[in-house]
Amino acid sequence: MTLQEMAAHQNIVIQCHDIPDADTIASGYALWAALRQLGAQPRLVYSGRAQVTKPNLAWMLKLLGIPLEYVEQLDAPDLLVTVDCQHGAGNLRCFEAARVAVIDHHRPEIEEGPDVLIRPALGSCATLVWDLLRSAGFNFAAAPTVCTALYYGLYTDTNGFAEMFHPLDRDLADSMPFDKALIKRLKSCALTVEELDIVADTLADPQQISAIGLLKARPCDPNILGFTSDIAQQVEQFDAVVVYCPLPGGLKLSIRSAVREIMANELAAFLARDIGSGGGNIEKAGGFLSADAMEKIYPGTPPQRVLEDRLALYARSYDHVYANNHQLDFASMPRYQKLPLPLGFAKSTDLFPAGTPITVRTLEGDVDTHTAADIYLMIGVEGEVYPIKAERFAATYKLLPTPYTMTTDYAPTITNKITGDKIDLLPFAHSCVPAGEKIIRAMPLTRQAKVFTNWDTEKYFFGRVGDYIAASEGTTDDLYIINREIFDKTYRLL
């Protein structure tokens, strides 16, 4: 259902989930404002056992002028839109309506349909609503309070941007104009005395699994977990920490890492694989483990035991490979030739002046590098982007006269880390194919591995069982990981 279709209804109610947080409030408010720009007169409501009392949310409602109403009953509207929740789920009072639409970023609990928009890969519902409004041409410049609300909704639901899962989350954080003074005010009043007591209890009883600290909190606001994990990470014995609490439907996690051998976002993804969602950045991340998904895969096992077992499995599951310090015998590995498939590339200095630190943003994540005359950016068959030296490019690829095109769910962007300026990569890309015989030595991984390359000694490339570890023939230190699906499409055995 489009915004225009929503606005065509006479009686519209936008419903936030019970015990609202900043994300559901921001999402509902932004949708309310967008429908008003289209001439509709929606209501913004929530229900449940209690009204908003958290100081930061009370101030958010007051300072931004958000018209959120508490209701215990509701006459059936023509259209009911639930935001950051799903009609019929357990975290909101279920009201009747002639037509129901759903906008959410959690795991689907209802059937798909034309009025259901759920994108669980996103870190916040605010991101989904922002993208929906942006696509519809919403005038953000005329709605500064909406901009600030969406920014704060993303900020709180991703634990201060530490747990952003998707490039659209990062796009919202980077591009949204917001009231800095107001956000600072809201940040400073997010903790109550009762929540401080929860923090103290959590820190008083840590577990340790290998070098990872595990701490359980009483049910609380997810931001309390982030606050607690920031403190716990300072314990000398912990290379990483996982702080968790039970919430309706599962376990909420907050993760911190202090060593390069554990990237917090990768640990979050490992813990949540097949049973939830997780992500963030290399130092801070988070996730949610679904109780229903855990019961299906581990029937009868308590959720806390599932988390403990997965942490123990993580601690013993990886090899570590360093580009300049490893025992791999590439000379004995099978030889593969790269197939002549069209690829893309761009000269980094066509994007920004030489010496500019940049972030390459793709669906797979961010890659940090810098621009230089001898650094090109390659675009692979799945839209992955990686740096390559100009000398190696010239020796292994040749230009094509045809324009470069690519279809992807998220087009790569390049951000100047100094100025914040962001540009699309694809308009600068040219077509190429491997020239002659590009030969590599490679083998599939039999154990999961964390590979530190020459390009980035602080972040590793994660290789799953079946992915390939490879190096160009004749070299041993320029090693890298190739996803098995990409490998099968782009190489053949000699």
C-alpha positions in Angstrom: 0.0 0.0 0.0 1.4 3.4 -1.0 1.2 6.6 1.0 -1.2 7.9 -1.5 -3.5 4.9 -1.0 -3.3 5.3 2.7 -4.2 9.0 2.5 -7.3 8.2 0.5 -9.0 6.7 3.5 -11.3 8.9 5.6 -10.7 7.5 9.1 -7.0 6.6 9.6 -5.3 5.4 12.8 -1.6 4.8 13.2 -0.8 2.5 16.1 2.5 2.2 17.9 3.2 -0.9 20.0 2.4 -1.1 23.7 5.0 0.3 26.0 6.3 2.5 23.2 10.0 3.1 22.5 11.5 5.9 20.5 11.6 3.9 17.3 7.9 3.2 17.2 7.0 6.8 18.2 9.3 8.2 15.6 8.0 5.9 12.9 4.4 6.6 13.7 5.0 10.4 13.9 6.8 10.5 10.5 4.0 8.5 8.9 1.4 10.8 10.6 3.2 13.9 9.2 3.5 12.4 5.7 -0.2 11.6 5.5 -1.0 15.1 6.7 1.1 16.5 3.9 -1.1 14.5 1.5 -4.3 16.0 3.0 -5.3 13.2 5.4 -6.2 13.6 9.1 -4.8 10.5 10.9 -4.6 9.8 14.6 -1.5 8.5 16.3 -2.2 6.2 19.2 -0.9 3.4 21.5 -2.4 1.2 24.1 -1.3 -1.4 26.7 -1.2 -1.7 30.4 0.7 1.6 31.1 1.3 5.0 29.6 4.7 6.5 28.7 6.7 7.4 31.8 10.4 7.1 30.7 11.8 10.6 30.9 13.5 10.6 27.5 10.3 9.6 25.8 8.2 12.1 27.7 10.6 14.8 26.6 10.6 13.5 23.1 6.8 13.8 22.9 6.9 17.3 24.4 9.8 18.9 22.6 8.9 17.5 19.2 5.2 18.1 19.6 4.2 14.5 18.8 0.5 14.0 19.1 0.6 10.5 20.5 -2.6 9.5 22.3 -3.1 6.7 24.9 -6.3 4.7 24.2 -7.8 1.7 25.9 -10.6 1.3 23.3 -10.8 2.3 19.6 -13.8 2.5 17.3 -12.9 0.5 14.2 -11.2 2.9 11.7 -11.3 2.6 7.9 -7.5 2.0 8.0 -5.3 0.9 10.9 -1.5 1.1 10.3 0.7 -0.6 12.9 4.3 0.7 13.0 7.3 -1.2 14.5 4.9 -4.0 15.3 2.5 -6.4 13.6 -1.2 -6.6 14.0 -2.1 -9.7 16.0 1.3 -10.0 17.6 1.8 -10.0 21.3 3.3 -6.6 21.8 0.3 -4.5 21.0 -3.4 -4.4 21.8 -5.3 -5.8 18.8 -8.0 -3.4 17.6 -10.5 -4.1 14.8 -10.4 -2.2 11.5 -11.9 -2.3 8.1 -8.4 -2.5 6.6 -5.1 -3.2 8.4 -1.6 -2.3 7.1 1.7 -3.2 8.7 5.1 -1.4 8.6 7.8 -3.2 10.7 11.4 -4.3 10.8 11.1 -7.4 13.0 10.9 -11.0 12.0 7.5 -11.7 10.3 4.8 -13.1 12.6 2.0 -12.7 10.1 1.4 -13.7 6.5 2.7 -11.6 3.6 0.2 -9.4 1.7 -0.1 -6.2 -0.3 -0.7 -4.2 2.9 2.3 -5.8 4.8 5.7 -4.1 4.6 8.3 -5.9 6.7 12.0 -5.6 6.3 13.8 -7.4 9.1 17.3 -6.7 7.7 16.9 -3.0 8.9 18.1 -1.9 12.3 15.1 0.3 12.9 11.5 0.9 11.7 12.5 4.6 11.5 14.8 3.6 8.6 12.0 1.8 6.8 9.6 4.7 7.2 12.3 7.2 6.1 12.9 5.2 3.0 9.2 4.9 2.3 8.7 8.7 2.7 11.8 9.5 0.7 10.6 7.3 -2.2 7.3 9.1 -2.1 8.9 12.6 -2.3 8.2 13.7 1.3 9.4 17.2 2.0 11.8 16.6 4.9 13.1 20.2 4.7 9.6 21.4 5.8 9.5 18.9 8.7 12.5 19.4 11.0 10.9 17.7 13.9 10.2 14.6 11.8 13.9 14.5 10.9 15.0 14.7 14.5 12.4 12.0 15.5 13.6 9.6 12.8 17.3 10.2 13.7 16.5 9.5 17.4 14.4 6.5 16.6 17.3 4.9 14.7 19.8 6.0 17.4 17.9 4.3 20.2 17.0 1.2 18.3 20.5 0.6 17.2 22.1 1.4 20.6 23.7 4.6 19.6 24.3 3.5 16.0 26.4 0.6 17.3 24.0 -2.1 16.0 23.2 -0.9 12.5 22.5 -3.9 10.3 21.9 -2.4 6.8 23.5 0.3 4.6 20.1 2.2 4.6 20.5 2.5 8.4 23.9 4.2 7.9 22.5 6.3 5.1 19.8 7.7 7.4 22.3 8.3 10.2 24.7 10.1 7.8 22.2 12.2 5.8 19.4 13.2 8.2 19.4 16.8 9.5 18.5 16.9 13.1 18.3 19.2 16.2 21.7 18.5 17.9 20.7 20.3 21.1 17.5 18.3 21.4 19.2 15.0 20.8 21.8 15.8 23.4 19.0 16.6 25.8 17.3 13.3 25.1 20.5 11.3 25.5 21.1 12.8 28.9 17.8 11.7 30.4 17.5 8.1 29.2 18.2 6.3 32.6 16.1 6.1 35.7 17.2 5.2 39.2 15.4 1.8 38.8 17.3 1.1 35.6 20.6 2.1 37.3 19.8 -0.7 39.8 19.4 -3.1 36.9 22.8 -2.2 35.6 24.4 -2.8 39.1 22.8 -6.2 39.4 23.9 -7.2 35.9 27.5 -6.3 36.5 27.6 -8.1 39.9 27.3 -11.6 38.4 29.2 -12.1 35.2 29.9 -15.5 33.5 33.0 -16.1 31.4 33.0 -18.4 28.3 36.5 -18.7 27.0 37.6 -15.0 26.9 34.0 -13.7 26.4 32.0 -12.3 29.3 28.3 -13.1 29.4 26.0 -11.0 31.6 22.3 -11.4 32.2 20.1 -8.4 32.9 16.5 -8.2 34.1 14.0 -7.2 31.4 14.8 -3.6 30.5 15.0 -1.0 27.8 17.6 -2.2 25.1 19.6 1.0 25.7 20.4 -0.2 29.2 22.1 -3.2 27.8 24.3 -1.0 25.7 25.2 1.1 28.7 26.0 -2.0 30.7 28.1 -3.7 28.0 30.2 -0.5 27.6 31.2 -0.8 31.3 31.7 -4.6 31.2 34.0 -4.4 28.2 36.6 -2.6 30.4 37.2 -5.8 32.4 40.7 -7.0 31.7 39.8 -10.7 31.3 37.2 -10.1 28.6 38.1 -9.9 24.9 34.4 -9.4 24.2 31.2 -9.2 26.2 27.6 -10.2 25.6 24.9 -8.6 27.8 21.4 -9.9 27.3 17.9 -9.7 28.7 14.7 -11.6 28.1 12.0 -9.6 26.2 8.7 -10.7 24.8 9.5 -13.2 22.1 13.2 -13.8 22.8 16.5 -12.5 24.0 17.9 -9.0 23.3 21.7 -8.9 23.0 24.3 -6.1 23.3 27.8 -7.0 22.3 31.2 -5.3 22.6 34.7 -6.3 21.5 38.2 -5.1 22.5 40.4 -7.2 20.2 40.7 -7.4 16.4 40.2 -11.2 16.4 36.6 -10.7 17.4 34.5 -8.3 15.4 31.3 -7.5 17.3 29.0 -7.5 14.3 30.3 -10.9 13.1 29.9 -12.4 16.6 26.3 -11.0 16.6 25.6 -12.6 13.2 27.0 -15.9 14.4 24.9 -16.0 17.6 21.7 -15.0 15.6 22.2 -17.2 12.6 18.9 -19.0 11.7 17.3 -17.9 15.1 17.2 -14.1 14.9 19.0 -11.1 13.6 22.3 -9.4 14.5 24.7 -6.8 13.3 26.5 -3.5 14.0 30.1 -2.5 13.7 33.4 -4.1 14.6 33.5 -2.8 18.2 29.8 -2.6 19.0 26.9 -4.7 17.9 23.6 -6.3 19.0 20.9 -8.7 18.1 17.8 -10.5 19.0 17.2 -14.3 19.3 13.7 -15.3 18.6 12.1 -17.7 21.1 10.0 -19.4 18.5 13.0 -19.9 16.2 15.1 -21.3 19.0 12.3 -23.7 20.0 12.1 -25.0 16.4 15.8 -25.7 16.1 16.6 -26.6 19.8 13.3 -28.0 21.1 13.0 -27.9 24.9 16.3 -26.1 25.4 16.1 -22.9 27.5 17.0 -19.7 25.5 19.8 -18.9 27.9 21.4 -22.3 27.3 21.1 -21.8 23.5 23.0 -18.6 23.9 25.7 -20.1 26.1 26.2 -23.1 23.8 26.5 -20.8 20.8 29.1 -18.7 22.6 31.1 -21.8 23.5 30.9 -23.0 19.8 32.0 -19.6 18.6 35.1 -19.6 20.9 36.3 -22.9 19.4 35.2 -22.6 15.8 37.7 -20.4 14.0 41.2 -20.5 12.6 43.1 -17.2 12.3 45.1 -16.5 9.2 47.4 -13.4 8.9 48.6 -12.3 5.4 52.2 -12.0 6.4 52.4 -14.7 9.0 50.8 -18.0 8.1 51.7 -21.6 7.3 49.4 -22.1 4.3 51.1 -23.9 1.3 49.5 -22.2 -1.6 52.0 -23.8 -4.1 50.3 -27.2 -3.4 46.8 -26.0 -3.8 44.7 -26.5 -7.0 45.0 -24.0 -9.8 41.9 -22.1 -11.0 41.4 -19.7 -13.8 39.1 -16.7 -13.6 36.3 -16.8 -16.2 36.0 -13.8 -18.6 32.9 -12.4 -17.0 32.3 -8.7 -17.3 33.2 -6.8 -14.1 33.3 -3.2 -13.1 36.0 -0.9 -11.9 36.6 2.7 -11.0 39.7 4.7 -10.4 39.6 5.9 -6.9 41.0 9.3 -7.8 38.0 9.8 -10.2 35.8 9.8 -7.1 37.8 12.0 -4.7 41.3 13.7 -4.8 44.3 11.5 -4.0 44.9 10.9 -0.3 41.2 11.2 0.7 40.1 8.6 3.3 37.0 7.0 2.0 34.3 4.5 3.1 32.9 2.1 0.4 29.4 1.2 1.4 27.8 -1.9 0.0 25.1 -4.4 1.0 27.9 -6.6 2.4 29.2 -3.8 4.7 31.6 -0.9 4.8 35.2 -1.1 3.5 37.6 1.7 4.6 40.5 2.7 2.3 41.9 5.8 0.7 42.2 7.3 -2.8 45.4 7.1 -4.7 46.5 7.0 -8.3 47.5 3.3 -7.9 44.2 2.2 -6.2 41.2 1.1 -8.2 37.9 -0.2 -6.9 36.7 -3.5 -8.4 33.0 -4.4 -8.5 32.3 -8.1 -8.5 29.6 -10.2 -10.0 27.5 -9.9 -6.8 28.1 -6.2 -6.3 30.9 -6.7 -3.8 33.5 -3.9 -3.9 37.2 -4.3 -3.0 40.4 -2.3 -3.7 43.0 -3.5 -6.2 46.4 -2.0 -7.0 46.6 -0.3 -10.5 49.6 -2.4 -11.4 47.8 -5.7 -10.7 44.7 -4.4 -12.5 46.7 -3.6 -15.6 48.3 -7.0 -15.5 45.1 -9.0 -15.1 42.2 -7.1 -16.7 41.4 -5.4 -20.0 38.9 -2.7 -20.7 35.6 -3.3 -22.5 34.0 -0.7 -24.8 30.5 -1.4 -23.4 29.1 0.7 -20.5 29.1 -1.0 -17.1 25.7 -1.9 -15.6 24.7 -3.7 -12.5 21.4 -4.6 -10.8 21.6 -4.8 -7.0 19.4 -4.3 -4.0 21.7 -1.5 -2.8 24.0 0.4 -5.2 27.5 1.0 -3.7 28.3 4.5 -2.4 31.6 6.2 -1.6 31.8 8.6 1.4 34.6 11.1 1.9 35.4 10.5 5.6 36.7 14.1 6.1 33.8 16.1 4.6 31.0 13.5 4.8 30.3 14.0 1.0 28.8 10.9 -0.5 28.6 9.9 -4.1 27.3 6.8 -6.0 30.0 4.5 -7.3 28.3 3.1 -10.4 28.3 6.3 -12.6 32.1 6.3 -12.3 32.5 2.6 -13.2 33.8 1.1 -16.4 33.6 -2.4 -17.8 36.4 -4.9 -17.9 37.2 -8.6 -18.1 40.1 -10.7 -17.0 42.9 -10.5 -19.5 44.7 -13.7 -20.5 44.9 -16.3 -17.8 44.3 -14.9 -14.3 45.4 -17.9 -12.2 44.9 -18.3 -8.5 45.7 -21.0 -6.0 42.7 -21.8 -3.8 41.1 -24.4 -1.6 37.8 -24.6 0.2 37.8 -24.0 3.9 37.1 -27.1 6.1 36.9 -24.8 9.2 35.6 -21.3 9.6 38.4 -18.8 9.4 39.1 -15.1 10.1 41.6 -13.8 7.5 43.5 -10.6 7.9 44.6 -9.3 4.6 47.3 -6.7 3.6 44.5 -4.2 2.8 43.2 -4.0 6.4 45.2 -5.4 9.3 42.5 -4.4 11.9 39.5 -6.1 10.3 39.2 -9.7 9.1 37.3 -11.3 6.3 35.1 -14.1 7.6 35.2 -17.3 5.7 32.6 -20.0 6.3 33.1 -23.7 5.6 33.0 -24.2 1.8 34.2 -20.6 1.1 37.7 -20.5 -0.6 40.9 -19.1 0.7 43.0 -17.9 -2.3 46.0 -16.0 -3.5 47.2 -15.1 -7.0 49.7 -17.6 -8.3 53.2 -16.8 -7.3 52.2 -14.9 -4.2 51.7 -16.0 -0.6 50.9 -12.9 1.3 48.2 -11.3 -0.9 45.5 -13.8 0.3 41.8 -13.3 0.6 38.4 -15.1 1.0 36.1 -15.8 -1.9 32.5 -16.6 -1.2 31.7 -20.1 -2.5 28.7 -18.9 -4.6 30.8 -16.2 -6.2 33.7 -18.7 -6.6 31.6 -21.1 -8.5 30.4 -18.4 -10.9 33.8 -16.8 -11.6 36.5 -19.6 -11.6 37.1 -22.9 -13.2 39.5 -25.7 -12.2 42.6 -26.1 -14.4 
